[in-house]
Amino acid sequence: LQERDLRRKKKLEAECKEIEDFVSGITDSVTRRIFRIYYIDGRKNVTQRDVAKKIHLDRSRVSRKIDDYLKNAQKAQNAHL
């Protein structure tokens, strides 16, 4: 059981590192801040409305920035394949 838990822990740590690297690679500072607050900062159940309040934007703008960035990232990744 301990070995299984250690493997799971290493896998989760690798996933966290990958997410942090992805967010760190975002060049637009506002978008990077949105992703950091929404996906990394550790608060459970953070909403786009919560993010919007923190960075002084409306919720729809936060949603649009997330969607646009992910679409563009996916297009860039598909172009490399």
PLY file of the C-alpha trace (Angstrom):
ply
format ascii 1.0
element vertex 81
property float x
property float y
property float z
element edge 80
property int vertex1
property int vertex2
end_header
0.00 0.00 0.00
2.82 2.38 0.82
4.44 1.76 -2.55
1.15 2.36 -4.31
0.67 5.60 -2.36
4.19 6.74 -3.20
3.61 6.09 -6.92
0.35 8.03 -6.75
2.07 10.88 -4.91
4.84 11.07 -7.53
2.28 11.06 -10.32
0.32 13.90 -8.69
3.51 15.88 -8.07
4.45 15.48 -11.75
0.98 16.66 -12.81
1.23 19.69 -10.52
4.64 20.57 -11.94
3.31 20.24 -15.49
0.38 22.56 -14.72
2.64 25.10 -13.03
5.00 25.03 -16.02
2.07 25.50 -18.40
0.78 28.50 -16.43
4.26 29.98 -16.09
4.60 29.85 -19.86
1.62 32.13 -20.43
3.04 35.40 -21.69
0.04 37.65 -21.05
0.23 38.66 -17.40
-3.53 39.00 -16.88
-4.24 35.60 -18.41
-1.40 34.05 -16.41
-2.81 35.55 -13.20
-6.29 34.23 -14.03
-4.93 30.72 -14.57
-2.82 30.88 -11.40
-5.77 31.95 -9.24
-8.25 29.59 -10.89
-6.13 26.44 -11.21
-3.15 26.63 -8.85
-3.54 28.80 -5.77
-5.09 25.96 -3.84
-8.45 27.30 -2.80
-11.19 24.76 -3.37
-14.24 25.67 -5.41
-12.89 29.00 -6.61
-15.28 30.41 -9.20
-14.67 32.61 -12.18
-16.62 35.27 -10.31
-14.09 35.05 -7.44
-11.23 35.42 -9.93
-12.95 38.36 -11.59
-13.30 40.19 -8.27
-9.62 39.67 -7.48
-8.38 41.06 -10.78
-11.12 43.65 -11.31
-12.71 42.21 -14.44
-16.20 40.89 -15.05
-16.81 37.14 -14.94
-17.55 36.86 -18.65
-14.19 38.43 -19.50
-12.40 35.91 -17.26
-14.28 33.06 -18.92
-13.47 34.40 -22.38
-9.75 34.75 -21.55
-9.59 31.15 -20.29
-11.47 29.78 -23.31
-9.47 31.80 -25.84
-6.14 30.85 -24.34
-6.99 27.14 -24.19
-8.26 27.16 -27.79
-5.08 28.86 -28.99
-2.89 26.51 -26.96
-4.68 23.51 -28.43
-4.25 24.87 -31.98
-0.55 25.44 -31.35
-0.14 21.93 -29.98
-1.97 20.39 -32.94
0.23 22.36 -35.34
3.32 20.74 -33.82
1.95 17.21 -34.30
0 1
1 2
2 3
3 4
4 5
5 6
6 7
7 8
8 9
9 10
10 11
11 12
12 13
13 14
14 15
15 16
16 17
17 18
18 19
19 20
20 21
21 22
22 23
23 24
24 25
25 26
26 27
27 28
28 29
29 30
30 31
31 32
32 33
33 34
34 35
35 36
36 37
37 38
38 39
39 40
40 41
41 42
42 43
43 44
44 45
45 46
46 47
47 48
48 49
49 50
50 51
51 52
52 53
53 54
54 55
55 56
56 57
57 58
58 59
59 60
60 61
61 62
62 63
63 64
64 65
65 66
66 67
67 68
68 69
69 70
70 71
71 72
72 73
73 74
74 75
75 76
76 77
77 78
78 79
79 80
